[in-house]
Amino acid sequence: MSGANSMNGKRAIVTGGGTGLGAATAIGLARRGASVCINYNSSADAANEVVAQCKALGVDAFAVQADVGEDADCRALVAAAVARFGGLDILVNNAGITKFAKHSDLDALEADDFLKLYKVNVVAVYQMTRAAQPHLAAGGKGSVVNVSSIAGVTGIGSSIAYAATKGALNTMTLSLARALAPNIRVNAVCPGYIGSGWFTKYQGDAVETATAEQVARSTPLQVASMPEDIADTILFFAGTESRHVTGDFIIVDAGMHLGYAPLRAR
């Protein structure tokens, strides 16, 4: 990742930072010189490994267990980071969950599925941002980066419920960007497929492999993105390179939203 030492002195929280995209983002922040609080819910060993990798890069890092779906946990997480670092400059709202269900099968989802996903994918982002707001604003240049999805733009994805939560997250990003200006910027990254173990977690290795191969064949750039590829865009929003950008989204999906792979000259 580029921008070595461009975040010296910055202090960050990454929710869901123990694995996948969250881990890649935390390590990327550390590589640029930021101190990092790595939140996890159940993956303690993985989170502590990310802490070790961040510390090896010469920054302060520690892990905090918290269920960001619970407001009290959000407030405690922010308080722990501020107590450790003396303040807060960057919040990456990365934690998210899904339920796989065919879009054509409306009986595959119940109201409780929507509520469960909204609690983590939408409400938790609001709660974390609210808890962090006074600390992010104190320095006058705070940055919130929400990890959304191409699902929230195109209505595709693992389920209608998941797409609906990411659409809501995109709208909330706009609302928060207006509400928290001028001292805090709020933006969102909308990834497509990420080879982060997401499909393995929910559907097994075979589905993960098949999905990656299908994505690489069908997207215009003919690649399947890895966590580090998406993390670079999160770091752009978190850093000074985007200092005049707020209330914006970047789709990072190797062109998946275009809907086809271009014809190749023979």
C-alpha positions, 0 to 999 in steps of 0.5 A: 500500500502507498502513502507510508507514514502519511498518517503519523499521529493519527488514531483509528478504530476499525470495527470488525478488524480481526479478519478479512477487509477489516484486518487489511484496513487496520494493517494498512493504517498501521503501515501509514503510521496510525495507531489502531484499535481493532474491534472484534466480536468473537475472533479474539485470536485473529484480532490479536494477530492483527495487533501483533502485525500492526505493532511490528510496523512500529505503531500502538495497537490493541484489540477490544471485544465489543458487539457493535450492535449494542450501544453500550458496547459502542460507547465502551469501545470508543472510550477505550480507544480514546483512553489509550490514544488520547483522542480519535481521528478515524473511524472505519465502520467495517463490521457487517453480517448477512444471510444468504437467500435467493432473491426470487425466494421471498419465503427465504427471509423473515422479519427477524432476518431484516432486523438482525441485519439492520442492527449490525449493518445500519444501526451499529454504524449510527451508534459507533459514529454517535459515540465517536463524534465528539472525539472526531470533531475535536481535531477538526479533521475527523473521518468516518469511512463506512464499508457498504457494498455494491449490493446497496447500489444495484440491489444484488448480493447475498440476499434482498435483506442484505442489499436493503441494509447497504442501501440504507447505509448509503443513505445514512452516509449522506445524512451523516455527512451533512450533519457532521460537517465541517469538522467530520467527513463521512464517506462510503466504500462499496465493494463487489466481491472480496476474497476475504473468506466471506463465502467460505464462512457462510457457504464453504470453500467450494462456493468461495472458489467458484465465486472468485473464478466466476467474478474473474471471468465476468468482470470487465477488469477480469480480476477478483478483488482481495481485501488489500485492494479494497483497503486502499480505497478505505485508506484514501477516504480516511486520509488527507488525500480526500480532505475535500471529499464528503458524502461520497461513495466509491464503487470498488468492484472491478467493473462488476456494476457495468454488467458485462466483461468487454470483448477482447481483441484476438 
